[in-house]
Structure formats: structure tokens, C-alpha cells
Amino acid sequence: VQLQASGGGLVPLGGSTRLSCEASGRSFSRYAVAWFRQAPGKERDVVGAINWSGNDIYYTDSVKGRFTVARDNAKLTVWLQMNSLKPEDTAVYYCAAANDYWLPIVRFRYTIWGQGTLVTVSS
């Protein structure tokens, strides 16, 4: 499995944007997928994650009610819909995959990474 992240860019304060993570490889449907973000000088932390079937989803507290993770295994794609964006959401966002039946939320469990995509929230 390989991952390709896209979307992001410059977004106004309070605005919305959607990131896409497109996968290659027929085994994608067996993988949990997570979105991580890394702001300058900070650790790369999980934002949201979705299990292989889409029926188990995790969000970090700071994005609950604002961000939505969804996937379509037939399209080999996972999305991160980001609404009500705040300056503190500015970061490079990464999608990552874990060959795990359950839903890991720790970074070391994710072994396949896409390239990052920058989201900048302008105030």
C-alpha cells in the first residue's frame, strides 16, 4: 500500500477544507488509516483515525465536532473534512496506514505514510 495526500492550502479563519488520502494496493481495505499533523517545532500528533471498515473512528479532543474522517474502500480513499478552522490547526497534515484489525491511535503503529500537505489558517 502507498498513500498520496492532497488538499489543504491557505484557508480563512473559520473556513473549511478537505484533505484526501488516496491509496494504491488492493489490500487497502484491511488497513486502519489515521491523519496526523505537525506544527512547526511540535510533535507529530494524531488528529483522527478510522478503522478498516469505517465503523470505529477516533478524534483528538481539540478537533471533535469540527473534523470528520471518512473512507470509501471501493475508491481507496480516506478524507479529512475540516470545518471551523482555527489558527492552531495550521500544520502539515499526514495520512498514515496501519495493517491492524483494531484502531491504533499511536504513531508507532502506523508504518505506511503519505507525504505531508500543508494547511495554513489565516487570521
C-alpha positions in Angstrom: 0.0 0.0 0.0 1.2 3.5 -0.8 -0.5 6.7 0.2 -0.9 10.1 -1.6 -2.3 13.0 0.4 -3.8 16.1 -1.2 -5.8 19.2 -0.4 -5.1 21.9 2.1 -3.6 25.2 1.3 -4.5 28.6 2.7 -7.8 28.7 4.4 -9.5 31.6 6.1 -10.2 31.6 9.8 -13.4 29.7 10.4 -13.3 28.2 7.0 -13.3 24.7 5.7 -11.2 22.4 3.6 -11.0 18.7 2.8 -7.9 16.6 2.7 -7.8 13.4 0.6 -5.6 10.4 1.1 -5.6 8.1 -1.9 -4.2 4.7 -1.7 -2.8 2.2 -4.1 -2.9 -1.5 -3.4 -5.8 -3.9 -3.2 -5.2 -4.6 0.5 -6.1 -1.1 1.5 -9.5 -2.1 2.9 -7.7 -4.1 5.6 -5.8 -1.1 6.9 -6.7 1.4 9.6 -5.9 5.0 8.4 -5.1 8.0 10.5 -4.5 11.7 10.0 -1.6 13.2 11.9 -0.4 16.8 12.0 2.8 18.5 12.8 3.1 22.2 13.5 6.5 23.9 13.5 8.5 22.9 16.5 6.0 20.4 17.7 5.5 16.7 17.7 3.5 14.9 15.1 0.2 14.0 16.7 -2.8 12.1 15.7 -5.9 14.1 14.7 -8.3 11.4 13.7 -8.3 7.8 12.7 -10.7 5.3 11.1 -10.6 1.5 11.3 -10.7 -0.7 8.2 -14.5 -0.9 8.0 -15.2 2.7 8.9 -17.3 1.8 11.9 -14.8 2.9 14.5 -13.5 6.5 14.4 -11.3 8.4 16.8 -10.8 12.1 17.1 -8.4 14.0 19.4 -10.3 16.3 21.7 -9.2 19.6 20.0 -11.0 18.7 16.8 -14.1 16.9 18.0 -17.2 18.4 16.4 -15.1 20.2 13.7 -13.3 17.5 11.8 -14.7 14.4 10.2 -12.8 11.3 9.0 -14.5 9.1 6.4 -13.4 6.4 4.0 -14.6 4.6 0.9 -12.7 1.4 0.4 -14.0 1.0 -3.1 -12.4 4.3 -4.0 -9.3 3.5 -2.0 -9.7 6.9 -0.3 -9.8 8.4 3.1 -10.9 12.0 3.7 -10.4 14.5 6.5 -13.1 17.2 6.4 -12.0 20.2 8.4 -14.5 22.8 9.5 -14.4 25.9 11.7 -10.7 26.1 11.3 -8.6 27.9 13.9 -5.1 29.3 13.7 -3.9 26.4 15.9 -5.0 24.0 13.1 -2.1 25.3 11.0 0.2 22.3 10.4 1.5 19.8 7.9 -1.0 17.0 7.7 -0.1 13.4 7.0 -2.1 10.4 6.4 -0.8 7.0 7.5 -1.9 3.4 7.4 -1.6 0.5 9.9 -2.3 -3.1 9.0 -4.3 -3.6 12.1 -7.8 -5.0 12.7 -8.3 -2.6 15.6 -7.9 1.1 15.6 -4.5 2.2 16.8 -4.0 5.9 17.7 -0.3 5.9 18.5 2.2 6.9 15.9 4.5 3.9 16.0 1.7 1.6 14.9 1.5 3.3 11.6 4.1 2.0 9.2 3.0 3.5 5.9 3.0 7.2 5.4 1.9 9.6 2.7 3.7 12.9 2.0 2.5 15.8 4.1 0.2 18.5 2.9 0.3 22.0 4.4 -2.8 23.6 5.8 -2.4 27.3 6.8 -5.3 29.0 8.6 -5.1 32.8 8.0 -6.4 35.0 10.8 
